[in-house]
Amino acid sequence: MDKDNLANALEGILVIDFTHVLSGPFCTMMLADQGARVIKVERPGIGDDSRAFGPFYEEGDSVYFEFVNRGKESIALNLKNPDDMALLRRMLARADVVVENFRPGTMAKLGLAPDDLVDEYPGLIVCSISGFGQTGPMSREPAYDTVVQALSGLMSVTGTPEGNPVRTGTSIGDLSAGMFAYAAITTALVARQKSGRGTAIDIAMLDGLFSLLEHGLMDALAEHVNPQRIGNRHPSIAPFDTFQCMDRLLVICCGNDHLFQQLCDALDLLEMKKDPRFETNAKRMIHQDDLKNLLEERLKAKEAAQWRKLLEKSGIPVGIVNTVEEAENMEQIRARKMVAEIRGRQVPGSPIKMSRYNSDCSPVAPPAIDAHGKALRREFS
Protein backbone atom coordinates (compact mmCIF):
# COMPACT_ATOMS: atom_id res chain seq x y z
CA MET A 1 0.00 0.00 0.00
CA ASP A 2 1.30 3.46 -0.99
CA LYS A 3 1.18 5.33 2.32
CA ASP A 4 1.88 8.63 0.55
CA ASN A 5 -1.47 8.40 -1.27
CA LEU A 6 -3.78 7.22 1.50
CA ALA A 7 -7.30 8.62 1.56
CA ASN A 8 -8.59 10.62 4.51
CA ALA A 9 -11.11 8.87 6.75
CA LEU A 10 -13.69 11.71 6.61
CA GLU A 11 -13.23 12.63 2.97
CA GLY A 12 -16.51 13.85 1.45
CA ILE A 13 -18.00 15.03 4.75
CA LEU A 14 -19.09 18.69 4.71
CA VAL A 15 -19.04 20.54 8.05
CA ILE A 16 -20.55 23.97 8.65
CA ASP A 17 -18.59 25.42 11.54
CA PHE A 18 -20.18 28.14 13.70
CA THR A 19 -17.62 27.72 16.48
CA HIS A 20 -15.29 30.21 18.11
CA VAL A 21 -12.40 30.40 20.62
CA LEU A 22 -11.36 26.85 21.69
CA SER A 23 -13.72 23.93 22.40
CA GLY A 24 -15.58 24.08 19.08
CA PRO A 25 -12.63 25.02 16.85
CA PHE A 26 -10.58 22.19 18.42
CA CYS A 27 -13.34 19.73 17.47
CA THR A 28 -13.70 21.01 13.91
CA MET A 29 -9.91 21.08 13.45
CA MET A 30 -9.83 17.36 14.26
CA LEU A 31 -12.58 16.80 11.68
CA ALA A 32 -10.54 18.76 9.13
CA ASP A 33 -7.40 16.78 9.99
CA GLN A 34 -9.28 13.60 9.07
CA GLY A 35 -10.31 15.00 5.69
CA ALA A 36 -13.67 16.65 6.30
CA ARG A 37 -14.33 19.87 4.44
CA VAL A 38 -14.89 22.49 7.15
CA ILE A 39 -16.44 25.86 6.27
CA LYS A 40 -16.01 28.31 9.13
CA VAL A 41 -18.83 30.88 9.34
CA GLU A 42 -17.52 34.13 10.87
CA ARG A 43 -18.82 37.59 11.71
CA PRO A 44 -17.98 40.16 9.02
CA GLY A 45 -14.94 42.26 9.93
CA ILE A 46 -14.42 40.58 13.32
CA GLY A 47 -14.36 36.84 12.85
CA ASP A 48 -13.58 34.39 15.61
CA ASP A 49 -12.85 36.17 18.93
CA SER A 50 -9.57 34.28 19.23
CA ARG A 51 -8.13 36.12 16.22
CA ALA A 52 -7.49 38.92 18.73
CA PHE A 53 -5.95 36.66 21.41
CA GLY A 54 -2.18 36.54 21.95
CA PRO A 55 0.49 35.48 21.61
CA PHE A 56 1.02 36.76 18.07
CA TYR A 57 3.45 35.92 15.29
CA GLU A 58 5.63 38.75 13.99
CA GLU A 59 3.22 39.17 11.08
CA GLY A 60 0.42 39.88 13.58
CA ASP A 61 -1.47 36.60 13.25
CA SER A 62 -2.80 35.03 16.46
CA VAL A 63 -1.00 31.86 17.53
CA TYR A 64 -4.09 30.95 19.56
CA PHE A 65 -6.31 31.09 16.46
CA GLU A 66 -3.86 29.30 14.20
CA PHE A 67 -3.34 26.36 16.57
CA VAL A 68 -6.99 25.23 16.25
CA ASN A 69 -8.16 26.45 12.84
CA ARG A 70 -5.95 24.79 10.25
CA GLY A 71 -7.54 23.05 7.29
CA LYS A 72 -10.67 25.24 7.22
CA GLU A 73 -12.31 27.62 4.79
CA SER A 74 -13.76 30.95 5.98
CA ILE A 75 -16.85 32.85 4.92
CA ALA A 76 -18.14 35.99 6.62
CA LEU A 77 -21.92 36.00 6.94
CA ASN A 78 -24.32 38.41 8.61
CA LEU A 79 -26.98 36.00 9.82
CA LYS A 80 -29.44 38.87 10.24
CA ASN A 81 -29.16 39.61 6.53
CA PRO A 82 -31.81 37.72 4.49
CA ASP A 83 -29.49 37.12 1.53
CA ASP A 84 -26.72 35.73 3.75
CA MET A 85 -29.23 33.55 5.61
CA ALA A 86 -30.55 32.22 2.30
CA LEU A 87 -26.98 31.35 1.29
CA LEU A 88 -26.46 29.59 4.61
CA ARG A 89 -29.63 27.57 4.09
CA ARG A 90 -28.30 26.35 0.76
CA MET A 91 -25.09 25.33 2.48
CA LEU A 92 -27.01 23.50 5.20
CA ALA A 93 -28.99 21.58 2.60
CA ARG A 94 -25.75 20.00 1.39
CA ALA A 95 -24.02 19.67 4.75
CA ASP A 96 -23.42 16.53 6.79
CA VAL A 97 -22.48 18.18 10.10
CA VAL A 98 -23.04 21.48 11.88
CA VAL A 99 -20.95 22.36 14.95
CA GLU A 100 -21.67 25.36 17.19
CA ASN A 101 -20.61 26.51 20.63
CA PHE A 102 -22.81 29.53 21.24
CA ARG A 103 -24.58 29.97 24.56
CA PRO A 104 -27.74 27.76 24.50
CA GLY A 105 -30.65 29.59 22.89
CA THR A 106 -28.53 31.63 20.49
CA MET A 107 -29.03 29.31 17.52
CA ALA A 108 -32.80 29.32 18.16
CA LYS A 109 -32.84 33.13 18.09
CA LEU A 110 -31.22 32.94 14.66
CA GLY A 111 -33.89 30.50 13.48
CA LEU A 112 -31.38 27.65 13.54
CA ALA A 113 -32.40 25.65 16.61
CA PRO A 114 -30.58 22.27 16.49
CA ASP A 115 -33.71 20.09 16.67
CA ASP A 116 -35.41 22.24 14.02
CA LEU A 117 -32.40 21.86 11.72
CA VAL A 118 -32.52 18.08 12.09
CA ASP A 119 -36.25 18.12 11.30
CA GLU A 120 -35.66 20.29 8.25
CA TYR A 121 -32.59 18.35 7.04
CA PRO A 122 -33.17 14.77 8.28
CA GLY A 123 -29.64 13.53 7.56
CA LEU A 124 -27.93 16.44 9.30
CA ILE A 125 -25.87 15.99 12.50
CA VAL A 126 -25.93 19.14 14.64
CA CYS A 127 -23.45 19.22 17.53
CA SER A 128 -23.81 21.89 20.21
CA ILE A 129 -20.98 22.47 22.69
CA SER A 130 -21.58 24.65 25.73
CA GLY A 131 -20.48 25.12 29.32
CA PHE A 132 -23.43 23.40 30.97
CA GLY A 133 -25.45 21.79 28.18
CA GLN A 134 -28.74 22.61 26.48
CA THR A 135 -30.85 21.49 29.45
CA GLY A 136 -30.83 21.91 33.21
CA PRO A 137 -31.05 24.95 35.51
CA MET A 138 -27.59 26.27 34.55
CA SER A 139 -27.92 25.82 30.80
CA ARG A 140 -28.08 29.54 29.98
CA GLU A 141 -25.24 30.59 32.31
CA PRO A 142 -21.95 31.79 30.78
CA ALA A 143 -18.88 29.62 31.23
CA TYR A 144 -15.16 29.57 30.62
CA ASP A 145 -12.77 26.70 31.18
CA THR A 146 -11.61 27.82 34.63
CA VAL A 147 -15.21 28.26 35.83
CA VAL A 148 -15.99 24.70 34.79
CA GLN A 149 -12.78 23.34 36.32
CA ALA A 150 -13.88 24.91 39.60
CA LEU A 151 -17.49 23.72 39.48
CA SER A 152 -16.70 20.18 38.34
CA GLY A 153 -14.58 19.41 41.40
CA LEU A 154 -11.40 19.08 39.34
CA MET A 155 -9.70 22.06 40.99
CA SER A 156 -10.48 20.72 44.45
CA VAL A 157 -8.37 17.61 43.82
CA THR A 158 -5.55 19.35 41.94
CA GLY A 159 -2.57 20.59 43.92
CA THR A 160 -0.76 19.74 47.13
CA PRO A 161 -2.40 19.02 50.51
CA GLU A 162 -0.97 22.15 52.08
CA GLY A 163 -1.85 24.44 49.15
CA ASN A 164 -4.99 25.87 47.60
CA PRO A 165 -6.90 24.22 44.74
CA VAL A 166 -5.28 24.99 41.38
CA ARG A 167 -6.28 25.02 37.75
CA THR A 168 -4.68 22.36 35.56
CA GLY A 169 -1.90 23.57 33.29
CA THR A 170 -4.07 23.48 30.17
CA SER A 171 -7.68 24.33 29.24
CA ILE A 172 -8.79 20.76 29.81
CA GLY A 173 -12.50 21.65 30.05
CA ASP A 174 -12.53 23.17 26.58
CA LEU A 175 -10.28 20.55 25.03
CA SER A 176 -12.08 17.54 26.50
CA ALA A 177 -15.43 18.96 25.34
CA GLY A 178 -13.95 19.26 21.85
CA MET A 179 -12.78 15.64 21.98
CA PHE A 180 -16.15 14.39 23.25
CA ALA A 181 -17.83 16.36 20.45
CA TYR A 182 -15.51 14.81 17.86
CA ALA A 183 -16.27 11.33 19.22
CA ALA A 184 -20.01 11.99 19.22
CA ILE A 185 -20.00 13.37 15.67
CA THR A 186 -18.04 10.45 14.23
CA THR A 187 -20.30 8.02 16.14
CA ALA A 188 -23.38 9.75 14.71
CA LEU A 189 -21.92 9.54 11.20
CA VAL A 190 -21.59 5.76 11.59
CA ALA A 191 -25.17 5.53 12.92
CA ARG A 192 -26.43 7.60 9.97
CA GLN A 193 -24.91 5.08 7.55
CA LYS A 194 -27.26 2.48 9.04
CA SER A 195 -30.42 4.53 9.55
CA GLY A 196 -30.08 7.52 7.25
CA ARG A 197 -31.04 9.73 10.17
CA GLY A 198 -29.09 12.61 11.61
CA THR A 199 -29.35 13.84 15.19
CA ALA A 200 -28.77 16.74 17.53
CA ILE A 201 -25.81 16.26 19.90
CA ASP A 202 -25.51 18.08 23.23
CA ILE A 203 -21.99 18.29 24.72
CA ALA A 204 -21.37 20.12 28.01
CA MET A 205 -17.95 21.05 29.36
CA LEU A 206 -19.17 20.38 32.90
CA ASP A 207 -20.38 16.88 31.96
CA GLY A 208 -17.07 16.09 30.32
CA LEU A 209 -14.86 17.17 33.21
CA PHE A 210 -17.11 15.54 35.79
CA SER A 211 -16.94 12.23 33.91
CA LEU A 212 -13.13 12.41 33.85
CA LEU A 213 -12.67 12.77 37.61
CA GLU A 214 -12.08 9.02 37.89
CA HIS A 215 -10.58 8.43 41.37
CA GLY A 216 -12.36 11.45 42.73
CA LEU A 217 -15.68 9.91 41.72
CA MET A 218 -14.64 6.54 43.13
CA ASP A 219 -14.29 8.25 46.49
CA ALA A 220 -17.41 10.39 46.18
CA LEU A 221 -19.84 7.93 44.56
CA ALA A 222 -18.69 4.63 46.02
CA GLU A 223 -17.08 5.55 49.33
CA HIS A 224 -19.15 8.71 49.98
CA VAL A 225 -16.09 10.67 51.09
CA ASN A 226 -14.60 13.85 49.69
CA PRO A 227 -11.32 13.20 47.84
CA GLN A 228 -8.42 15.37 48.96
CA ARG A 229 -5.46 16.91 47.14
CA ILE A 230 -2.48 14.56 47.23
CA GLY A 231 0.00 16.29 44.93
CA ASN A 232 1.68 13.93 42.49
CA ARG A 233 0.97 10.74 44.39
CA HIS A 234 -1.39 8.09 43.09
CA PRO A 235 -4.46 7.65 45.29
CA SER A 236 -4.16 3.88 45.53
CA ILE A 237 -0.69 2.74 44.37
CA ALA A 238 2.79 3.26 45.84
CA PRO A 239 5.46 4.13 44.89
CA PHE A 240 3.77 6.19 42.18
CA ASP A 241 5.00 9.76 42.51
CA THR A 242 7.65 12.35 41.70
CA PHE A 243 11.01 11.87 43.44
CA GLN A 244 13.86 14.34 43.84
CA CYS A 245 17.15 13.31 42.27
CA MET A 246 20.45 15.19 42.46
CA ASP A 247 19.31 17.77 39.91
CA ARG A 248 15.59 17.46 39.18
CA LEU A 249 12.38 15.49 39.62
CA LEU A 250 11.86 11.98 38.29
CA VAL A 251 8.54 10.15 38.06
CA ILE A 252 8.61 6.49 39.13
CA CYS A 253 5.50 4.33 38.84
CA CYS A 254 5.39 0.82 40.29
CA GLY A 255 1.94 -0.52 39.57
CA ASN A 256 2.39 -3.86 41.33
CA ASP A 257 4.56 -5.70 43.86
CA HIS A 258 6.74 -7.26 41.17
CA LEU A 259 7.73 -3.84 39.81
CA PHE A 260 8.53 -2.65 43.32
CA GLN A 261 10.87 -5.61 43.78
CA GLN A 262 12.56 -4.72 40.48
CA LEU A 263 12.90 -1.12 41.63
CA CYS A 264 14.63 -2.21 44.83
CA ASP A 265 17.03 -4.35 42.82
CA ALA A 266 17.77 -1.55 40.35
CA LEU A 267 18.44 0.97 43.12
CA ASP A 268 20.44 -1.56 45.15
CA LEU A 269 18.04 -1.20 48.06
CA LEU A 270 17.80 -4.87 48.86
CA GLU A 271 16.89 -4.25 52.50
CA MET A 272 13.68 -2.54 51.34
CA LYS A 273 12.53 -5.77 49.70
CA LYS A 274 12.47 -7.42 53.12
CA ASP A 275 11.07 -4.47 55.08
CA PRO A 276 7.60 -5.46 56.39
CA ARG A 277 6.37 -1.89 55.85
CA PHE A 278 6.77 -2.26 52.11
CA GLU A 279 6.07 -5.91 51.30
CA THR A 280 2.63 -5.22 49.73
CA ASN A 281 1.04 -2.27 47.99
CA ALA A 282 -1.48 -1.90 50.82
CA LYS A 283 1.35 -1.57 53.36
CA ARG A 284 3.31 0.79 51.11
CA MET A 285 0.26 3.04 50.92
CA ILE A 286 0.19 3.23 54.73
CA HIS A 287 3.91 4.04 54.92
CA GLN A 288 4.21 6.31 51.86
CA ASP A 289 6.18 9.04 53.62
CA ASP A 290 8.82 6.60 54.89
CA LEU A 291 8.97 4.97 51.47
CA LYS A 292 9.48 8.26 49.65
CA ASN A 293 12.13 9.45 52.06
CA LEU A 294 14.16 6.27 51.68
CA LEU A 295 13.89 6.29 47.89
CA GLU A 296 14.91 9.94 47.65
CA GLU A 297 17.94 9.36 49.88
CA ARG A 298 19.17 6.97 47.23
CA LEU A 299 18.01 8.93 44.19
CA LYS A 300 19.74 12.14 45.26
CA ALA A 301 23.08 10.43 44.69
CA LYS A 302 22.76 10.74 40.89
CA GLU A 303 21.20 12.93 38.23
CA ALA A 304 17.71 12.13 37.00
CA ALA A 305 18.90 11.23 33.49
CA GLN A 306 21.26 8.62 34.89
CA TRP A 307 18.53 7.03 36.99
CA ARG A 308 16.12 7.11 34.07
CA LYS A 309 18.44 5.06 31.87
CA LEU A 310 19.15 2.57 34.63
CA LEU A 311 15.49 2.13 35.62
CA GLU A 312 14.31 1.85 32.02
CA LYS A 313 16.71 -1.08 31.52
CA SER A 314 15.05 -2.75 34.52
CA GLY A 315 11.58 -2.32 33.03
CA ILE A 316 10.46 0.35 35.51
CA PRO A 317 7.98 2.94 34.15
CA VAL A 318 9.94 6.15 34.64
CA GLY A 319 10.14 9.66 33.22
CA ILE A 320 11.86 12.96 33.81
CA VAL A 321 9.52 15.89 34.52
CA ASN A 322 10.16 17.73 31.27
CA THR A 323 9.56 21.34 30.41
CA VAL A 324 7.28 21.86 27.40
CA GLU A 325 10.33 22.77 25.28
CA GLU A 326 12.04 19.53 26.33
CA ALA A 327 8.92 17.53 25.48
CA GLU A 328 8.65 19.28 22.10
CA ASN A 329 12.18 18.20 21.22
CA MET A 330 11.84 14.57 22.30
CA GLU A 331 12.79 12.14 19.58
CA GLN A 332 9.56 10.23 20.24
CA ILE A 333 7.41 13.35 19.73
CA ARG A 334 9.20 14.13 16.46
CA ALA A 335 9.02 10.53 15.25
CA ARG A 336 5.26 10.53 15.84
CA LYS A 337 4.86 13.79 13.85
CA MET A 338 3.43 15.55 16.89
CA VAL A 339 5.12 18.75 15.77
CA ALA A 340 3.99 19.72 12.28
CA GLU A 341 4.89 22.68 10.10
CA ILE A 342 2.38 24.80 8.21
CA ARG A 343 3.43 27.91 6.31
CA GLY A 344 6.82 27.74 8.00
CA ARG A 345 5.26 27.75 11.48
CA GLN A 346 5.38 24.88 13.94
CA VAL A 347 2.01 23.64 15.22
CA PRO A 348 0.83 20.61 17.24
CA GLY A 349 0.35 17.50 15.11
CA SER A 350 -2.59 15.09 15.18
CA PRO A 351 -2.54 12.34 17.82
CA ILE A 352 -4.90 10.16 15.74
CA LYS A 353 -2.86 7.57 13.82
CA MET A 354 -4.40 5.12 11.33
CA SER A 355 -2.73 2.46 9.23
CA ARG A 356 -5.11 2.52 6.24
CA TYR A 357 -5.98 6.22 6.18
CA ASN A 358 -3.90 9.37 6.10
CA SER A 359 -3.15 10.40 9.69
CA ASP A 360 -1.17 13.60 9.08
CA CYS A 361 -2.73 16.85 10.22
CA SER A 362 -4.20 19.07 7.54
CA PRO A 363 -1.42 20.94 5.70
CA VAL A 364 -3.76 23.84 4.89
CA ALA A 365 -3.02 27.05 6.80
CA PRO A 366 -5.75 28.69 8.88
CA PRO A 367 -7.84 31.08 6.77
CA ALA A 368 -8.07 34.85 6.86
CA ILE A 369 -11.56 36.20 7.55
CA ASP A 370 -13.78 35.56 4.50
CA ALA A 371 -10.81 34.18 2.57
CA HIS A 372 -13.12 31.82 0.68
CA GLY A 373 -16.23 34.03 0.70
CA LYS A 374 -16.39 34.81 -3.02
CA ALA A 375 -15.76 31.23 -4.09
CA LEU A 376 -18.30 29.84 -1.61
CA ARG A 377 -20.96 32.33 -2.68
CA ARG A 378 -20.51 31.17 -6.27
CA GLU A 379 -20.52 27.49 -5.27
CA PHE A 380 -23.72 27.73 -3.23
CA SER A 381 -25.54 30.28 -5.41
Secondary structure, 3 states (H helix, E strand, C coil): CCHHHCCCCCCCCEEEECCCCCHHHHHHHHHHHCCCEEEEEECCCCCCHHHHCCCECCCCCEHHHHHCCCCEEEEECCCCCHHHHHHHHHHHHHCCEEEECCCCCHHHHCCCCHHHHHHHCCCCEEEEEECCCCCCCCCCCCCCHHHHHHHHCCHHHCCCCCCCCCCCCCCHHHHHHHHHHHHHHHHHHHHHHHHCCCEEEEEEHHHHHHHCCCHHHHHHHHHCCCCCCCCCCCCCCCCEEEEECCCCEEEEECCCHHHHHHHHHHCCCHHHHHCHHHCCHHHHHHCHHHHHHHHHHHHCCCCHHHHHHHHHHCCCCEEECCCHHHHHCCHHHHHCCCEEEECCEEEECCCCCCCCCCCCCCCCCCCCCCCCHHHHHHHCC
